[in-house]
Amino acid sequence: MTPALLLLPGWACNDAVWTALLRALGTPPDRFEHTPWAETETAARRPRPGGPRIALAHSLGALAALSAALEQPARFDALILLAATARLPADTGYPGADPRACQAMRVRLRRDPSGLMRDFTALACAPAPARPELFALPTEQTRPQFAA
């Protein structure tokens, strides 16, 4: 029996993050369950009746998968974690993102949530070249340019 895949996307990601991978794997649609990013934690903790389950998790989805597996180790037969990190911002001894960039995201999330999600998705989830200028840090003379 082919193991079923539970797809747990990263924050603000849509189905496009999995399209090329699933095509390359030749995975039939009835063997995987896609979860919208807003339901990642709930889906990771949902009981899994039946055969073997593999969580294929990206970024924030990886955190949800790890948390669910720690709570109940038998929940998954395997975890495949892509771009997983224990935390986003850097800290003493931890090489994460610049905390100022994380703060800029928090501010923009309150001010322009749909714009932030659109730009974050374009940067982190789309099969297109990365555009790091979307998360430029503010300086005394400039403000971040998030919109394309």
DRENMARNU-56029 format. One record per residue: residue number from 1; x, y, z of N, C-alpha, C in turn; residue in one letter. Coordinates in nm, 3 decimals, always signed. Atoms other than C-alpha are relative to their C-alpha. Layout:
# DRENMARNU-56029
> NUM; X; Y; Z; X; Y; Z; X; Y; Z; A
...
//
This chain:
# DRENMARNU-56029
> 1; +0.084; -0.118; +0.000; +0.000; +0.000; +0.000; +0.089; +0.125; +0.000; M
> 2; -0.074; -0.126; +0.006; +0.134; +0.344; -0.094; -0.041; +0.088; +0.118; T
> 3; +0.037; -0.086; -0.114; +0.152; +0.567; +0.215; -0.073; +0.125; -0.046; P
> 4; +0.074; -0.123; +0.030; -0.093; +0.855; +0.217; +0.081; +0.119; +0.050; A
> 5; -0.072; -0.122; -0.037; +0.056; +1.203; +0.229; -0.096; +0.103; +0.057; L
> 6; +0.071; -0.115; -0.055; -0.074; +1.477; +0.453; +0.089; +0.120; -0.030; L
> 7; -0.078; -0.116; +0.041; +0.045; +1.805; +0.301; -0.030; +0.116; +0.094; L
> 8; +0.015; -0.109; -0.096; +0.101; +2.076; +0.563; +0.085; +0.117; -0.049; L
> 9; -0.074; -0.111; +0.059; +0.197; +2.405; +0.399; +0.051; +0.100; +0.102; P
> 10; -0.048; -0.110; -0.081; +0.383; +2.701; +0.537; -0.101; +0.113; +0.004; G
> 11; +0.088; -0.114; -0.019; +0.222; +3.028; +0.641; -0.025; +0.068; -0.134; W
> 12; +0.046; -0.072; +0.119; +0.025; +3.195; +0.358; +0.020; -0.077; -0.130; A
> 13; -0.021; +0.077; +0.122; +0.106; +2.914; +0.110; -0.131; -0.057; -0.053; C
> 14; +0.117; +0.062; +0.063; -0.147; +2.778; -0.135; +0.043; -0.131; -0.066; N
> 15; -0.028; +0.129; +0.065; -0.166; +2.457; -0.341; +0.123; +0.003; -0.090; D
> 16; -0.111; -0.010; +0.095; +0.102; +2.586; -0.580; +0.132; -0.046; +0.059; A
> 17; -0.126; +0.041; -0.063; +0.374; +2.506; -0.327; +0.025; -0.150; -0.020; V
> 18; -0.014; +0.146; +0.014; +0.309; +2.132; -0.384; -0.009; -0.049; -0.144; W
> 19; +0.034; +0.046; +0.135; +0.217; +2.117; -0.755; +0.115; -0.073; -0.069; T
> 20; -0.112; +0.061; +0.073; +0.559; +2.047; -0.909; +0.049; -0.127; +0.068; A
> 21; -0.048; +0.117; -0.073; +0.662; +1.804; -0.636; -0.094; -0.120; -0.020; L
> 22; +0.095; +0.111; +0.016; +0.344; +1.596; -0.657; +0.001; -0.053; -0.143; L
> 23; -0.008; +0.042; +0.141; +0.369; +1.590; -1.038; +0.126; -0.087; -0.019; R
> 24; -0.125; +0.074; +0.014; +0.732; +1.473; -1.016; -0.007; -0.136; +0.069; A
> 25; +0.015; +0.127; -0.072; +0.642; +1.204; -0.761; -0.101; -0.093; -0.065; L
> 26; +0.106; +0.081; +0.060; +0.350; +1.086; -0.972; -0.103; -0.044; +0.102; G
> 27; +0.093; +0.035; -0.107; +0.135; +1.087; -0.659; -0.144; +0.017; -0.047; T
> 28; +0.141; -0.014; +0.039; -0.230; +1.011; -0.742; -0.075; +0.088; +0.100; P
> 29; +0.072; -0.093; -0.089; -0.468; +1.274; -0.601; -0.071; -0.067; +0.118; P
> 30; +0.071; +0.065; -0.110; -0.651; +1.015; -0.388; +0.096; -0.047; +0.110; D
> 31; -0.097; +0.044; -0.100; -0.328; +0.943; -0.195; +0.056; +0.114; +0.083; R
> 32; -0.047; -0.109; -0.084; -0.276; +1.289; -0.047; -0.116; +0.089; +0.042; F
> 33; +0.098; -0.094; -0.055; -0.469; +1.539; +0.160; +0.069; +0.136; +0.011; E
> 34; -0.054; -0.135; -0.009; -0.398; +1.906; +0.106; -0.075; +0.075; +0.108; H
> 35; +0.059; -0.077; -0.108; -0.459; +2.136; +0.399; +0.028; +0.148; -0.025; T
> 36; -0.026; -0.144; +0.009; -0.507; +2.513; +0.368; +0.087; +0.045; +0.117; P
> 37; -0.095; -0.041; -0.105; -0.240; +2.698; +0.568; -0.069; +0.039; +0.129; W
> 38; +0.069; -0.045; -0.121; -0.497; +2.840; +0.811; -0.048; -0.118; +0.086; A
> 39; +0.046; +0.118; -0.073; -0.595; +2.483; +0.913; +0.112; -0.099; +0.030; E
> 40; -0.114; +0.089; -0.014; -0.245; +2.338; +0.942; +0.007; -0.067; +0.136; T
> 41; -0.011; +0.059; -0.135; -0.239; +2.289; +1.320; -0.112; -0.100; +0.026; E
> 42; +0.114; +0.090; -0.020; -0.587; +2.133; +1.328; +0.019; -0.128; -0.080; T
> 43; -0.018; +0.118; +0.086; -0.508; +1.900; +1.038; +0.110; -0.091; +0.053; A
> 44; -0.111; +0.082; -0.051; -0.180; +1.785; +1.193; -0.043; -0.082; +0.121; A
> 45; +0.044; +0.069; -0.121; -0.365; +1.682; +1.511; -0.123; -0.089; -0.021; R
> 46; +0.119; +0.080; +0.029; -0.667; +1.520; +1.344; +0.036; -0.148; +0.002; R
> 47; -0.028; +0.144; +0.001; -0.687; +1.142; +1.405; +0.011; -0.053; -0.143; P
> 48; -0.026; +0.057; +0.131; -0.562; +0.938; +1.110; -0.039; -0.148; -0.003; R
> 49; +0.039; +0.141; +0.009; -0.764; +0.618; +1.064; +0.063; -0.065; -0.123; P
> 50; -0.047; +0.072; +0.117; -0.639; +0.351; +0.829; +0.149; -0.021; -0.004; G
> 51; -0.139; +0.038; +0.024; -0.300; +0.282; +0.678; +0.104; +0.102; +0.038; G
> 52; -0.112; -0.086; -0.037; +0.036; +0.449; +0.705; -0.020; +0.144; -0.045; P
> 53; +0.011; -0.143; +0.031; +0.055; +0.828; +0.707; +0.138; +0.064; +0.003; R
> 54; -0.123; -0.079; +0.005; +0.341; +1.053; +0.608; -0.041; +0.146; -0.006; I
> 55; +0.022; -0.144; +0.005; +0.335; +1.424; +0.683; +0.112; +0.061; -0.082; A
> 56; -0.093; -0.077; +0.082; +0.502; +1.629; +0.412; -0.027; +0.145; +0.035; L
> 57; +0.029; -0.129; -0.061; +0.536; +1.964; +0.583; +0.106; +0.104; -0.035; A
> 58; -0.086; -0.110; +0.042; +0.680; +2.300; +0.481; -0.007; +0.113; +0.101; H
> 59; -0.011; -0.120; -0.082; +0.797; +2.580; +0.712; -0.090; -0.006; +0.123; S
> 60; +0.091; +0.001; -0.115; +0.514; +2.659; +0.959; -0.071; -0.134; +0.012; L
> 61; +0.060; +0.133; -0.003; +0.354; +2.328; +0.862; +0.091; -0.102; +0.067; G
> 62; -0.095; +0.089; -0.066; +0.672; +2.155; +0.980; -0.007; +0.015; +0.151; A
> 63; +0.015; -0.020; -0.145; +0.634; +2.313; +1.323; -0.125; -0.070; +0.051; L
> 64; +0.124; +0.067; -0.041; +0.275; +2.186; +1.341; +0.017; -0.151; +0.000; A
> 65; -0.022; +0.145; +0.008; +0.382; +1.836; +1.231; +0.087; -0.049; +0.115; A
> 66; -0.087; +0.039; -0.112; +0.662; +1.822; +1.486; -0.075; +0.002; +0.132; L
> 67; +0.076; -0.012; -0.123; +0.434; +1.940; +1.763; -0.099; -0.115; +0.015; S
> 68; +0.098; +0.109; -0.003; +0.165; +1.685; +1.673; +0.068; -0.135; +0.022; A
> 69; -0.072; +0.126; -0.016; +0.421; +1.404; +1.648; +0.055; -0.015; +0.142; A
> 70; -0.047; +0.006; -0.138; +0.564; +1.493; +1.989; -0.113; -0.036; +0.095; L
> 71; +0.115; +0.031; -0.084; +0.216; +1.479; +2.143; -0.042; -0.146; -0.012; E
> 72; +0.044; +0.137; +0.026; +0.136; +1.144; +1.982; +0.090; -0.060; -0.107; Q
> 73; -0.099; +0.050; +0.096; +0.435; +0.972; +1.820; -0.055; -0.097; -0.106; P
> 74; +0.054; +0.096; +0.097; +0.222; +0.706; +1.649; -0.090; +0.066; -0.105; A
> 75; +0.087; -0.070; +0.094; +0.024; +0.971; +1.460; +0.050; -0.011; -0.144; R
> 76; -0.060; +0.007; +0.133; +0.267; +0.957; +1.165; +0.102; -0.113; -0.004; F
> 77; -0.106; +0.100; +0.022; +0.487; +0.685; +1.021; +0.130; +0.069; -0.037; D
> 78; -0.120; -0.075; +0.038; +0.725; +0.947; +0.888; -0.035; +0.148; -0.014; A
> 79; +0.012; -0.145; +0.023; +0.779; +1.320; +0.873; +0.104; +0.038; -0.105; L
> 80; -0.092; -0.059; +0.097; +0.932; +1.493; +0.572; -0.015; +0.149; +0.017; I
> 81; +0.006; -0.141; -0.035; +1.017; +1.848; +0.670; +0.083; +0.082; -0.099; L
> 82; -0.066; -0.087; +0.098; +1.102; +2.115; +0.411; +0.009; +0.141; +0.056; L
> 83; -0.021; -0.137; -0.048; +1.250; +2.451; +0.509; -0.054; +0.016; +0.142; A
> 84; +0.048; -0.001; -0.138; +1.178; +2.370; +0.871; +0.098; +0.076; +0.089; A
> 85; -0.082; -0.071; -0.097; +1.304; +2.584; +1.154; -0.072; -0.002; +0.135; T
> 86; +0.060; +0.000; -0.133; +1.247; +2.583; +1.528; -0.060; +0.135; +0.035; A
> 87; +0.052; -0.135; -0.022; +1.182; +2.957; +1.522; +0.040; +0.086; -0.119; R
> 88; -0.032; -0.086; +0.113; +1.184; +3.237; +1.267; +0.107; +0.103; +0.034; L
> 89; -0.103; -0.103; -0.025; +1.378; +3.523; +1.431; +0.129; -0.058; +0.057; P
> 90; -0.131; +0.038; -0.055; +1.748; +3.488; +1.503; +0.005; +0.037; +0.148; A
> 91; -0.021; -0.027; -0.141; +1.856; +3.480; +1.863; +0.143; -0.041; +0.032; D
> 92; -0.134; +0.037; -0.040; +2.179; +3.428; +2.054; +0.022; -0.149; -0.027; T
> 93; -0.029; +0.139; +0.032; +2.322; +3.109; +1.908; -0.097; -0.065; -0.096; G
> 94; +0.097; +0.059; +0.094; +2.032; +3.060; +1.666; -0.004; +0.085; -0.127; Y
> 95; -0.009; -0.076; +0.125; +2.069; +3.162; +1.299; -0.135; +0.012; -0.072; P
> 96; +0.129; -0.020; +0.066; +1.720; +3.280; +1.205; -0.001; +0.128; -0.081; G
> 97; +0.019; -0.125; +0.075; +1.580; +3.579; +1.020; +0.031; +0.120; +0.090; A
> 98; -0.027; -0.123; -0.073; +1.674; +3.931; +1.121; -0.126; +0.039; +0.079; D
> 99; +0.118; -0.035; -0.080; +1.438; +4.021; +1.411; -0.069; +0.128; -0.048; P
> 100; +0.063; -0.123; +0.051; +1.382; +4.364; +1.251; -0.093; -0.030; -0.117; R
> 101; +0.087; +0.040; +0.111; +1.240; +4.196; +0.941; -0.128; -0.064; +0.054; A
> 102; +0.118; +0.061; -0.062; +1.007; +3.990; +1.163; -0.092; +0.108; +0.059; C
> 103; +0.080; -0.111; -0.055; +0.895; +4.309; +1.339; -0.070; +0.076; -0.111; Q
> 104; +0.063; -0.069; +0.115; +0.831; +4.477; +1.002; -0.118; -0.081; -0.052; A
> 105; +0.112; +0.085; +0.042; +0.613; +4.179; +0.908; -0.118; +0.014; +0.096; M
> 106; +0.108; -0.015; -0.099; +0.415; +4.209; +1.234; -0.074; +0.131; -0.020; R
> 107; +0.062; -0.131; +0.021; +0.354; +4.578; +1.172; -0.085; -0.002; -0.126; V
> 108; +0.077; +0.003; +0.125; +0.246; +4.517; +0.815; -0.120; -0.093; +0.010; R
> 109; +0.113; +0.091; -0.017; +0.024; +4.227; +0.920; -0.120; +0.074; +0.058; L
> 110; +0.110; -0.080; -0.057; -0.181; +4.472; +1.127; -0.051; +0.104; -0.100; R
> 111; +0.036; -0.108; +0.091; -0.179; +4.742; +0.858; -0.057; -0.050; -0.133; R
> 112; +0.036; +0.046; +0.134; -0.214; +4.540; +0.536; +0.014; -0.152; -0.008; D
> 113; -0.018; +0.146; -0.005; -0.269; +4.166; +0.602; -0.005; -0.067; -0.137; P
> 114; +0.008; +0.067; +0.130; -0.374; +4.070; +0.248; +0.122; +0.032; -0.086; S
> 115; -0.121; -0.035; +0.075; -0.082; +4.260; +0.096; +0.122; -0.075; +0.049; G
> 116; -0.113; +0.073; -0.056; +0.166; +4.100; +0.334; -0.006; -0.146; -0.042; L
> 117; +0.012; +0.140; +0.038; +0.031; +3.753; +0.263; +0.030; -0.020; -0.148; M
> 118; -0.027; +0.010; +0.144; +0.040; +3.812; -0.114; +0.151; +0.008; -0.026; R
> 119; -0.142; -0.018; +0.024; +0.399; +3.935; -0.102; +0.083; -0.112; +0.062; D
> 120; -0.071; +0.111; -0.064; +0.513; +3.667; +0.144; -0.011; -0.126; -0.086; F
> 121; +0.021; +0.116; +0.086; +0.361; +3.399; -0.080; +0.087; +0.009; -0.125; T
> 122; -0.084; -0.017; +0.119; +0.536; +3.543; -0.384; +0.147; -0.025; +0.032; A
> 123; -0.140; +0.016; -0.039; +0.865; +3.542; -0.196; +0.032; -0.144; +0.040; L
> 124; -0.035; +0.127; -0.062; +0.847; +3.210; -0.013; -0.065; -0.123; -0.061; A
> 125; +0.077; +0.119; +0.038; +0.596; +2.983; -0.184; -0.018; -0.020; -0.148; C
> 126; +0.028; +0.013; +0.143; +0.569; +3.049; -0.555; +0.121; -0.058; -0.074; A
> 127; -0.110; +0.054; +0.079; +0.776; +2.871; -0.818; +0.059; +0.110; -0.089; P
> 128; -0.058; -0.113; +0.073; +0.933; +3.203; -0.921; +0.127; +0.043; +0.073; A
> 129; -0.121; -0.047; -0.068; +1.263; +3.373; -0.845; -0.035; +0.077; +0.128; P
> 130; +0.021; -0.072; -0.127; +1.286; +3.501; -0.487; +0.021; +0.149; -0.023; A
> 131; -0.009; -0.145; +0.009; +1.242; +3.874; -0.444; +0.027; +0.055; +0.139; R
> 132; -0.030; -0.043; -0.137; +1.423; +3.966; -0.122; -0.033; +0.146; +0.026; P
> 133; +0.034; -0.140; -0.021; +1.344; +4.333; -0.178; -0.138; +0.018; +0.063; E
> 134; +0.131; -0.008; -0.063; +0.993; +4.257; -0.057; +0.009; +0.013; +0.151; L
> 135; -0.018; -0.006; -0.144; +1.131; +4.231; +0.293; +0.118; +0.088; +0.039; F
> 136; -0.108; -0.094; -0.031; +1.379; +4.517; +0.286; -0.029; +0.066; +0.134; A
> 137; +0.017; -0.062; -0.130; +1.437; +4.667; +0.627; -0.005; +0.152; -0.014; L
> 138; +0.007; -0.146; +0.008; +1.345; +5.032; +0.689; +0.130; +0.064; +0.048; P
> 139; -0.112; -0.080; -0.048; +1.618; +5.287; +0.727; -0.056; +0.137; +0.035; T
> 140; +0.046; -0.136; -0.033; +1.601; +5.649; +0.836; -0.065; +0.067; -0.121; E
> 141; +0.049; -0.068; +0.120; +1.540; +5.755; +0.475; -0.107; -0.077; -0.077; Q
> 142; +0.091; +0.080; +0.083; +1.328; +5.469; +0.339; -0.098; -0.079; +0.086; T
> 143; +0.096; +0.092; -0.059; +1.031; +5.254; +0.421; +0.007; -0.128; -0.081; R
> 144; -0.005; +0.125; +0.078; +1.010; +4.886; +0.320; -0.093; +0.007; -0.120; P
> 145; +0.080; +0.008; +0.121; +0.883; +4.830; -0.032; -0.054; -0.142; -0.013; Q
> 146; +0.055; +0.135; +0.000; +0.652; +4.530; +0.006; -0.075; -0.033; -0.127; F
> 147; +0.085; +0.028; +0.117; +0.426; +4.565; -0.297; +0.087; -0.017; -0.124; A
> 148; -0.073; +0.024; +0.125; +0.536; +4.440; -0.636; -0.012; +0.118; -0.092; A
//
